[in-house]
Amino acid sequence: MRTGEPIAMQEVKARARREMQGASTAHYIWRTQGDGKVRASHRANDGKIFPWDDPPPTGHPGEDYGCRCRAEAYEPEVSEFARQTLTSTVNDTGKKWDTFDFSWHFLTGGGAAVTLQEIGFLQDVIDLCAENRYSALNQQIKDAGREAGPGRFSHDFNRSYDFFGAIHPVFGGGTVSGEFKGAATLDDTILIISRTVEYHFSDEFTDPLDFRQILLGSSSPDEVDRFIAKIVRKTPSLVSPLFSILIDALESYTDEFFVKTPSVNALLNGLSLARDLGVDVAGDILVRITDGVITERFPITGSWQTEFEACVLAAQK
């Protein structure tokens, strides 16, 4: 024996709900009041798209006792929904590097790469990408999903940006690359896209305090080669005086432009120690400083992952 509500009656009720809420479309966007009184199940519905004739398990907005949620008409041109939620654990270790930390690594790092977490800037890079990049990428993924239709699909991206200099001047045109890997499912005329986005950041830096300019008055390769050949390698007696010039110049520079922080003092003390240890140590650092214009570029790398969710109007075949 058939039980339950007749389909015809369900359709009548769905039409009545649309008319009561002034609905002019077959689908709506669930909107909550956005405060602490919203039920957890309704908060999970916020921003999602539902058809009037197929309610979610919670029922339609306003049907639950005391529910203050509302249904916003879904108009694909203005109502398509996409968002990314960070799923990676961000553990920036220690303090953020300043100019002098980068400079000391330039002098002593031996070309070793550094990570965004290691230098304390991963969260800053993620925040800048969210502010300046996510919206455009969301649209690209929606368009790729709409073109691919139901099923699995991917979308690659790779582009350089100049806005990372807002974090620290040592950042130049950082490159953000990665891939969305996910799937799209069709619900009537709505395409639901989900899964993950992998992000990879890359940049590089060299000589943040212009040591070569202080020592040589130039960073041109010809001047560098001449300096290395004639001064550092053939006239070791000049190494210590040159180091003193470098230290004096840096002390004047920091007195004028920077507060003497522990990292500034550590840099100056390290240079003084290298000078006092003699020609081999100081000469090696001078070679590193001057030869760095050609060979010493230090990579900065980082990665993170987000969860991607979107509802879009499916392409009309």
C-alpha positions, 0 to 999 in steps of 0.5 A: 500500500502506497504511503507518504505525501502524493507527488502532486501535493509536494509540488503544490506545497513547493509552489506555495512556498515560492509564492510566500517568499516572493520567489521568482526562480526555481532555485534559491541561495540559503542565507542565515542571519550570520550570528551565534543563534544560527543552528549548526545545520543551517550555518552549513547551508549558508551560501549554498543553492537549493531547488524549491522542489527538492528541499535539503534535510533541514527543510527550506529557510523559515520552516524550522521552528524559530528559523530566521533564515531566508531564501535569496532568489538564485540568479546565475548571472549574479548569484553563482557561488565559489569559495576556498577554505584553507586546509593546510596547517600554517606554522610560521617558525620563529620571527619574521625575517627582516632585511638584516636576516636576509642579508646575513643569509646572503653572506653565509647561506651558501646558496641554500633555499629558504621556505616561507614557513622558515622565514615567517611569511607563509601566512602573509603570502596566503593572505595576499593571494586570498585577497588578490588572486582567489577571486579570479582563480575561482572564476577560472575553475568555475569556467573550466568545470562548466566547460568540462561538465559532470565528472572529474577535471583539473585546472592548472595555473601559473603566474607572477605577481608584483604585490608580494613586495607589500610583505617585504621589499626582498620579495620581487615578482613572486610566482604562484602556480598550482592545480585544482583537482576535483569533480563536478556533479549535476543537480538539475541545471546546477553544477556542484564543483568541489575538491582541492587546490594545491598552491606553490610559491616561488621567488628569489633574492640576492644582496638585500643591502647592496653590499656590492654597491657599497664595496664596488660602486657598481654591480656590473659583471665586469667590475665584479670580475675585476674586483675578485681578480685584483683585490680579494685574490691577489691583494689579501692585505686589502681584505681587512681594510675593505671589511672595515669600510663595509662595516662602517658603511653599514653602521652609518646606513643603519643609524640613519634608516633602521633601529638597532635591533638584535638582528642588525647587531648580529649582522654587524658583529658577524662581519666584525668577527669575520674581519678579525678572523683573518684573510681566509674567512673575510676574503671568502665573504667578500668573494661571496658578496661580489660574485653573488651578482652572477651566481648567488640567488637564494630561492624562497619557496612555499606550499599550501592547500585549500578546499574548493566549493562552488555552485554554478549554472551548468552549460546549456547543451 
